[in-house]
């Protein structure tokens, strides 16, 4: 460098707060994200994770893009009934996958490293069976353990299809908090006793996963997924939706900031470490200081449609679909039609919301 020269003289305007944020304003942001990969014009996307991940699948369907529905509802099931049984919500019938630990379980099931018998079941007072990896997947539970195990196996196979057939696997990290079985290590989607199951303080232990634990579980899951499909691209996001409740003992606002900060750090570091992993800033678009809470509903938790539209606008603008189409279509026509008609009005399927039932304030 010459005298008086320095690295900041060579940074593009997007690298300075004034020119990238303050002057263009919230709806003038540009170049927030550009895909790290060149993708086929008809790239196939699979979507999983927390509640916010559903916005991505809906947006893909409404734009007539290839969203992989690897476990569609049987026959001609009406869309409203299919949705009540959690079909067409994610690319397989996993329900919400809130933590990296749960993603690792699904990767192990898909790879055949564990079988359906590894998933804990619970029988309610009516004799209906629930699997505690997907506690609300069946509104009334399964009629038998055999049926429940068969369903887990079916979803594990569909999840494997999502890994082996998708070009891009989109995973939205949602929580650091969870519950585990102290005897078996089983990771739960929700705390036993809040929706299904019976809470046992001797067995059910609160777990607030740390950065090293989340990083380890996510790396292990990705390793298994790449063994099944070495060409798979993984797009990580962090849900901007705050926690419904925390069992950490902290104020829920503090607990939310901890969770989102840790998840954002993990996602960024994993993306930097692997060329096949990218990070999309949905969290920043909704929850960063310049938004001033604009996109949150009056309850300061739900995300308004205008915010979702802004996030998805940046997502599709940043995609690079310039490679030749590979000629495969995977979107389920019934799911796509339903999304076209009602995507904007439907409530998200969010198992975590069940916790609000226990708020006596």
PyMOL commands that set and color helices and strands:
alter all, ss='L'
color gray80, all
select helices_A, chain A and resi 7-10+13-15+17-22+26-28+53-62+79-84+100-111+116-118+145-165+211-228+252-273+282-287+289-291+305-318+333-342+351-358
alter helices_A, ss='H'
color red, helices_A
select strands_A, chain A and resi 44-49+66-67+121-123+129-131+168-173+177-181+187-188+204-208+233-238+277-279
alter strands_A, ss='S'
color yellow, strands_A
deselect
rebuild
show_as cartoon
